[in-house]
């Protein structure tokens, strides 16, 4: 089962990014550490099924859920997931599958069951504690950057941080690509201040106006971000937030984005 959860093409990309493990002592070496691929299988199992870490089936995965959680913490603190995501974006661009001229941005509420950092009373969930996922995607629906905030944060506050969070995407000759040409967003982002900030970065804002009649046609372009949210929330661990530590939930978000990019990349082979 572990091999099924971590296919060879995913492992080949993750393995070089993992921090090296310290050498075992010659005397009293202790228990042999769990293989990293097995631990990654447990992390992906939790990401897909949303079981509690303590309920990870050790007989199927090959290690306990506590070990998987510790590796998730270690690899998140080492910055493995952003580097994996950036690598896959570069490979998508090299395959001619990344279209960064047009991007779309949006946010989605999730309930935060245990609280923690980056949580707040959600205005769309009767004030219950929640968080928000914010994502910016290109035209073919690849997630370029994702962030986590409290459930009471306005979407527009994450507009510029998301734009700045797009990594320098390599994969082609010349400078890495980092800036889109046009950005599409709904009425929640309708602020002239942010339009000016986008234009200052060479990005043309295509943002719906509040109070204007529906039928602007922007929905024909913005639907791609809703599709990406649907892909993200197929990972059951992301439908609700169970991690108290915000960095670990952010790490799971970035891992899910990488898996989505890898699935799309397989289509080019």
KOLPAMAR-50571 format. One record per residue (C-alpha): y, z, x; residue in one letter; residue number from 1. Coordinates in nm, 4 decimals, decimal comma, padded with zeros to 6 digits. Each point is the difference from the previous one (the first is absolute). Last residue first. Layout:
<rs>
R         yy         zz         xx   resn   resi
R          Y          Z          X      a    NUM
...
</rs>
This chain:
<rs>
R         yy         zz         xx   resn   resi
R    01,1939   -02,1275    00,4115      x    269
R    00,3378    00,0071   -00,1764      x    268
R   -00,1331    00,1997   -00,2932      x    267
R   -00,0958    00,2828    00,2320      x    266
R    00,3709    00,0622    00,0611      x    265
R    00,0529    00,0993   -00,3632      x    264
R   -00,2660    00,2676    00,0232      x    263
R    00,1457    00,1160    00,3310      x    262
R    00,3468    00,0322   -00,1539      x    261
R   -00,1386    00,2131   -00,2845      x    260
R   -00,1876    00,2196    00,2490      x    259
R    00,3185    00,0443    00,2018      x    258
R    00,1998    00,0988   -00,3084      x    257
R   -00,2708    00,2567   -00,0871      x    256
R    00,0258    00,1454    00,3516      x    255
R    00,3782    00,0206   -00,0373      x    254
R   -00,0318    00,1895   -00,3282      x    253
R   -00,2615    00,2306    00,1512      x    252
R    00,2390    00,0771    00,2851      x    251
R    00,2820    00,0701   -00,2446      x    250
R   -00,2303    00,2465   -00,1756      x    249
R   -00,0705    00,1613    00,3367      x    248
R    00,3697    00,0109    00,0908      x    247
R    00,0869    00,1662   -00,3309      x    246
R   -00,2232    00,2983    00,0661      x    245
R   -00,1108    00,1517   -00,3296      x    244
R   -00,2490   -00,2829   -00,0501      x    243
R   -00,1179   -00,0510   -00,3591      x    242
R    00,2477   -00,2668   -00,1111      x    241
R   -00,1120   -00,1861   -00,3087      x    240
R   -00,0793   -00,3687   -00,0326      x    239
R   -00,0159   -00,0209    00,3816      x    238
R   -00,3411    00,1649    00,0384      x    237
R   -00,1370   -00,2440   -00,2553      x    236
R    00,0485   -00,3023    00,2241      x    235
R    00,0391   -00,2582   -00,2749      x    234
R    00,3498    00,1449   -00,0064      x    233
R    00,0991   -00,2026    00,3042      x    232
R   -00,1174   -00,3282   -00,1540      x    231
R    00,1881    00,0697   -00,3231      x    230
R    00,3075    00,0882    00,2051      x    229
R   -00,0341   -00,3366    00,1735      x    228
R   -00,0102   -00,1791   -00,3355      x    227
R    00,3159    00,1816   -00,1062      x    226
R    00,1659   -00,1203    00,3224      x    225
R   -00,0961   -00,3599   -00,0777      x    224
R    00,1602    00,0166   -00,3439      x    223
R    00,3436   -00,0172    00,1631      x    222
R    00,0095   -00,3793    00,0324      x    221
R   -00,0567   -00,1178   -00,3566      x    220
R    00,1703    00,3188   -00,1137      x    219
R    00,3224   -00,1269    00,1525      x    218
R    00,0261   -00,2594   -00,2788      x    217
R    00,3244    00,1421   -00,1377      x    216
R   -00,1615    00,0302   -00,3404      x    215
R    00,1213    00,3405   -00,1033      x    214
R    00,3610    00,0366   -00,1045      x    213
R    00,2333    00,1676    00,2455      x    212
R    00,0729    00,3688   -00,0413      x    211
R   -00,1112    00,0831    00,3511      x    210
R    00,0000   -00,3008    00,2299      x    209
R   -00,3250   -00,1220    00,1574      x    208
R   -00,0082   -00,0039    00,3789      x    207
R   -00,0316   -00,3114    00,2156      x    206
R    00,1554    00,1326    00,3205      x    205
R    00,0507   -00,2532    00,2834      x    204
R   -00,1043    00,1544    00,3319      x    203
R    00,2079   -00,0585    00,3152      x    202
R    00,0120    00,3659    00,0962      x    201
R    00,3561    00,0444   -00,1255      x    200
R   -00,1131   -00,1725   -00,3196      x    199
R   -00,2518    00,2782   -00,0582      x    198
R    00,2583    00,2734    00,0518      x    197
R    00,2413   -00,1767   -00,2356      x    196
R   -00,2630   -00,0236   -00,2726      x    195
R   -00,0732    00,3662    00,0588      x    194
R    00,3586    00,1020   -00,0711      x    193
R    00,0160   -00,2372   -00,2969      x    192
R   -00,2677    00,2019   -00,1786      x    191
R   -00,2638   -00,1552   -00,2273      x    190
R   -00,3211    00,1353    00,1565      x    189
R   -00,1383    00,1427   -00,3263      x    188
R    00,0715   -00,3360   -00,1605      x    187
R   -00,3008   -00,1641    00,1673      x    186
R   -00,0388   -00,1251    00,3560      x    185
R   -00,0237   -00,3232    00,1971      x    184
R    00,0930   -00,0269    00,3689      x    183
R    00,0891   -00,3286    00,1666      x    182
R    00,0000   -00,1112    00,3647      x    181
R   -00,2549    00,2480    00,1314      x    180
R    00,0580    00,1876    00,3260      x    179
R   -00,2582    00,1010    00,2589      x    178
R   -00,1606   -00,3078    00,1536      x    177
R   -00,0961    00,0392    00,3653      x    176
R    00,1963   -00,2326    00,2275      x    175
R   -00,1536   -00,3225    00,1182      x    174
R   -00,3532   -00,1265   -00,0272      x    173
R   -00,2002    00,1283   -00,2932      x    172
R   -00,2112    00,3104   -00,0680      x    171
R    00,2683    00,2641    00,0209      x    170
R    00,1346    00,2067   -00,2872      x    169
R    00,2717    00,2438    00,1046      x    168
R   -00,0777    00,2819   -00,2426      x    167
R    00,1592    00,0220   -00,3453      x    166
R    00,1250    00,3608   -00,0076      x    165
R    00,3673   -00,1055    00,0046      x    164
R   -00,0410   -00,1796   -00,3323      x    163
R   -00,1850    00,2993   -00,1404      x    162
R    00,2677    00,2424    00,1199      x    161
R    00,2640   -00,2308   -00,1583      x    160
R   -00,1530    00,0047   -00,3468      x    159
R   -00,1234    00,3586    00,0027      x    158
R    00,3053    00,1535   -00,1657      x    157
R   -00,0147   -00,2791   -00,2597      x    156
R   -00,3212    00,1394   -00,1481      x    155
R    00,1660    00,3259   -00,1032      x    154
R   -00,1716    00,3137    00,1268      x    153
R   -00,1407    00,2339   -00,2659      x    152
R   -00,3659   -00,0679    00,0779      x    151
R    00,0475    00,0984    00,3621      x    150
R   -00,0362   -00,2679    00,2650      x    149
R   -00,2722   -00,2088    00,1655      x    148
R    00,0442   -00,3289    00,1836      x    147
R   -00,1601   -00,3422    00,0308      x    146
R    00,0722   -00,3025    00,2162      x    145
R   -00,1036   -00,3668    00,0114      x    144
R   -00,2504    00,0090   -00,2854      x    143
R   -00,1445   -00,3525   -00,0358      x    142
R    00,0686   -00,1391   -00,3478      x    141
R    00,0026   -00,3758    00,0805      x    140
R    00,3827    00,0054   -00,0400      x    139
R    00,0585    00,2884    00,2401      x    138
R   -00,0263    00,3678   -00,0914      x    137
R    00,2174    00,3129    00,0124      x    136
R   -00,1531    00,3264   -00,1182      x    135
R    00,1180    00,3365   -00,1261      x    134
R   -00,2546    00,2608   -00,1110      x    133
R    00,1532    00,2881   -00,1882      x    132
R   -00,1015    00,3630   -00,0235      x    131
R   -00,0667    00,2439   -00,2804      x    130
R    00,0425    00,3501   -00,1340      x    129
R    00,0184   -00,0081   -00,3777      x    128
R    00,3418   -00,0556   -00,1539      x    127
R   -00,1316   -00,1595   -00,3165      x    126
R   -00,1726   -00,2793    00,1945      x    125
R    00,2682   -00,2724    00,0157      x    124
R    00,2742    00,2238    00,1436      x    123
R   -00,2399    00,1318    00,2677      x    122
R    00,0883    00,3442    00,1297      x    121
R   -00,0244   -00,0176    00,3796      x    120
R   -00,2332   -00,0707    00,2907      x    119
R    00,0681   -00,1198    00,3530      x    118
R   -00,1468    00,3107    00,1646      x    117
R   -00,2743    00,1892   -00,1784      x    116
R   -00,1137    00,0209   -00,3589      x    115
R   -00,3692    00,0394   -00,0766      x    114
R   -00,0541   -00,2468   -00,2839      x    113
R    00,2672   -00,2508    00,0948      x    112
R    00,0157   -00,2510   -00,2885      x    111
R    00,0771   -00,3583    00,0933      x    110
R    00,3140   -00,1999   -00,0766      x    109
R    00,0478   -00,3612    00,1137      x    108
R    00,2813   -00,1660    00,1915      x    107
R    00,1207   -00,3586    00,0442      x    106
R    00,0878   -00,2662    00,2563      x    105
R   -00,0372   -00,3776    00,0182      x    104
R    00,0131   -00,2286    00,3026      x    103
R    00,0920   -00,3668    00,0478      x    102
R    00,0234   -00,1661    00,3433      x    101
R   -00,2905    00,2118    00,1223      x    100
R   -00,2860   -00,2345   -00,0823      x     99
R   -00,3103    00,1225    00,1853      x     98
R   -00,3118   -00,2164   -00,0295      x     97
R    00,0573   -00,2355    00,2933      x     96
R   -00,3018    00,1361    00,1897      x     95
R    00,2284    00,1317    00,2752      x     94
R    00,2034    00,1752   -00,2684      x     93
R   -00,3100    00,1663   -00,1412      x     92
R   -00,0997    00,1064    00,3513      x     91
R    00,3434    00,1533    00,0569      x     90
R   -00,0240    00,1847   -00,3321      x     89
R   -00,3421    00,1288    00,1062      x     88
R    00,1364    00,1404    00,3261      x     87
R    00,2947    00,1662   -00,1767      x     86
R   -00,2359    00,1736   -00,2442      x     85
R   -00,2224    00,1263    00,2823      x     84
R    00,3044    00,1259    00,1903      x     83
R    00,1301    00,1816   -00,3097      x     82
R   -00,3460    00,1588   -00,0525      x     81
R   -00,0672    00,1275    00,3533      x     80
R    00,3175    00,2044    00,0452      x     79
R   -00,1623    00,2805    00,2038      x     78
R    00,0907    00,2576   -00,2664      x     77
R   -00,1815   -00,2126   -00,2558      x     76
R   -00,3005   -00,0337    00,2287      x     75
R   -00,0333    00,3760    00,0485      x     74
R    00,0561    00,0864   -00,3665      x     73
R   -00,2472   -00,2650   -00,1177      x     72
R   -00,2450    00,1217    00,2654      x     71
R    00,0329    00,3545   -00,1332      x     70
R   -00,0486   -00,1195   -00,3574      x     69
R   -00,3179   -00,1867    00,0969      x     68
R   -00,1361    00,3118    00,1733      x     67
R    00,0731    00,2048   -00,3118      x     66
R   -00,1773   -00,2629   -00,2105      x     65
R   -00,3207    00,0612    00,1900      x     64
R   -00,1795   -00,2630    00,2051      x     63
R   -00,2489   -00,2835   -00,0362      x     62
R    00,1407   -00,1720   -00,3047      x     61
R   -00,3096    00,0131   -00,2183      x     60
R   -00,1394    00,3442    00,0914      x     59
R    00,3519    00,1357    00,0412      x     58
R    00,0863   -00,0753   -00,3620      x     57
R    00,3781    00,0659   -00,0023      x     56
R    00,0471    00,2920   -00,2384      x     55
R    00,2077    00,2175    00,2355      x     54
R    00,2525   -00,2799    00,0369      x     53
R    00,0430   -00,0154   -00,3750      x     52
R   -00,1080   -00,3284   -00,1555      x     51
R    00,2709   -00,2610   -00,0512      x     50
R   -00,2500   -00,2897   -00,0074      x     49
R    00,1633   -00,2712    00,2099      x     48
R    00,2114    00,2084    00,2383      x     47
R   -00,2737    00,2638    00,0247      x     46
R   -00,2549   -00,2635    00,1049      x     45
R    00,2563   -00,1563    00,2356      x     44
R    00,0412    00,3341    00,1784      x     43
R   -00,3777    00,0501    00,0147      x     42
R   -00,0516   -00,3450    00,1489      x     41
R    00,2698    00,0785    00,2574      x     40
R   -00,1986    00,3087    00,1022      x     39
R   -00,3135   -00,2116    00,0464      x     38
R    00,1933   -00,2516    00,2103      x     37
R    00,1389    00,2808    00,2147      x     36
R   -00,3468    00,1304    00,0880      x     35
R   -00,0328    00,3716   -00,0623      x     34
R    00,0429    00,2181    00,3066      x     33
R   -00,3124    00,1362    00,1749      x     32
R   -00,0238    00,3736   -00,0536      x     31
R    00,0833    00,2196    00,2937      x     30
R    00,0338   -00,1159    00,3586      x     29
R   -00,1047    00,3374    00,1399      x     28
R    00,0089   -00,1196    00,3589      x     27
R    00,0937   -00,3596    00,0691      x     26
R    00,3001    00,0108   -00,2322      x     25
R    00,0487   -00,2942   -00,2313      x     24
R    00,2611   -00,2573    00,0879      x     23
R    00,3087   -00,0060   -00,2182      x     22
R    00,0075   -00,2577   -00,2795      x     21
R    00,2148   -00,3052    00,0430      x     20
R    00,2674   -00,0589   -00,2673      x     19
R   -00,1004   -00,2659   -00,2527      x     18
R    00,1808   -00,3344    00,0178      x     17
R   -00,2772   -00,1951    00,1731      x     16
R   -00,2485    00,1036   -00,2748      x     15
R    00,2082   -00,1038   -00,3009      x     14
R   -00,0032   -00,3781    00,0414      x     13
R   -00,3697   -00,0420    00,0828      x     12
R   -00,0798    00,2587   -00,2681      x     11
R    00,1637   -00,2102   -00,2703      x     10
R   -00,1808   -00,3192    00,1036      x      9
R   -00,3331    00,1842    00,0289      x      8
R    00,0089    00,1419   -00,3499      x      7
R    00,0818    00,3698   -00,0461      x      6
R   -00,1176    00,1075   -00,3466      x      5
R   -00,3184   -00,2074    00,0192      x      4
R   -00,0835    00,1408    00,3433      x      3
R    00,0362    00,3550   -00,1307      x      2
R   -00,2372   -00,0739   -00,2879      x      1
</rs>
